């Protein structure tokens, strides 16, 4: 059962082992963020994975949200 967890981002235990993916695709969010971090141009990612700019931006917003929610404790 697909569950929307963020704009354009869904999870489904039957798709990519329940990892967050771009809605309507099997493209994992971590793949998109990793490609961007590695320097791949946005348009190249969009073309390769048939994504819109809005979908790619949603992956970045979701990643930023997750980082923001982290509460690191220093010992």
C-alpha positions as CSV (number, residue, x, y, z in Angstrom):
1,X,0.0,0.0,0.0
2,X,1.5,3.3,-1.1
3,X,1.7,6.1,1.4
4,X,2.4,9.7,0.7
5,X,5.0,10.9,3.2
6,X,6.0,14.3,1.6
7,X,5.2,16.3,-1.5
8,X,5.9,14.0,-4.5
9,X,7.4,11.4,-2.1
10,X,5.9,8.0,-1.3
11,X,6.7,4.7,0.4
12,X,5.4,1.3,-0.4
13,X,6.8,-1.9,1.2
14,X,6.4,-3.6,-2.2
15,X,8.5,-0.9,-4.1
16,X,12.3,-0.6,-3.6
17,X,12.0,-2.4,-0.2
18,X,9.9,0.5,1.3
19,X,12.5,3.2,0.6
20,X,11.1,6.7,-0.2
21,X,10.7,7.1,-3.9
22,X,9.4,9.8,-6.3
23,X,5.6,9.4,-6.5
24,X,4.6,7.4,-9.5
25,X,8.1,6.0,-10.1
26,X,10.5,3.5,-8.7
27,X,13.2,6.2,-8.4
28,X,14.5,6.4,-4.8
29,X,15.0,9.8,-3.2
30,X,18.5,8.8,-2.0
31,X,19.6,8.1,-5.6
32,X,18.5,11.6,-6.7
33,X,20.2,13.3,-3.8
34,X,23.3,11.2,-4.3
35,X,23.5,12.1,-8.0
36,X,23.1,15.8,-7.2
37,X,25.8,15.6,-4.5
38,X,28.1,13.9,-7.0
39,X,27.7,16.8,-9.4
40,X,25.3,15.4,-11.9
41,X,23.4,18.3,-13.5
42,X,19.7,18.5,-12.7
43,X,18.6,18.4,-16.3
44,X,20.7,15.3,-16.9
45,X,19.0,13.6,-13.9
46,X,15.6,14.7,-15.1
47,X,16.3,13.3,-18.6
48,X,17.8,10.0,-17.4
49,X,15.1,9.2,-14.9
50,X,12.2,10.9,-16.7
51,X,11.6,13.3,-13.8
52,X,10.4,16.9,-13.6
53,X,12.3,19.7,-11.9
54,X,9.5,19.7,-9.3
55,X,10.1,16.0,-8.5
56,X,13.9,16.6,-8.1
57,X,13.3,19.6,-5.9
58,X,10.9,17.6,-3.8
59,X,13.7,15.0,-3.2
60,X,16.0,17.8,-2.0
61,X,13.3,19.3,0.2
62,X,12.6,15.9,1.8
63,X,16.3,15.3,2.4
64,X,16.6,18.8,4.0
65,X,13.6,18.0,6.2
66,X,15.2,14.8,7.4
67,X,18.4,16.5,8.2
68,X,16.6,19.3,10.0
69,X,14.8,16.7,12.1
70,X,18.0,15.0,13.3
71,X,18.9,15.7,16.8
72,X,22.6,14.8,17.3
73,X,23.9,14.4,20.7
74,X,27.6,15.0,21.4
75,X,29.2,13.2,24.2
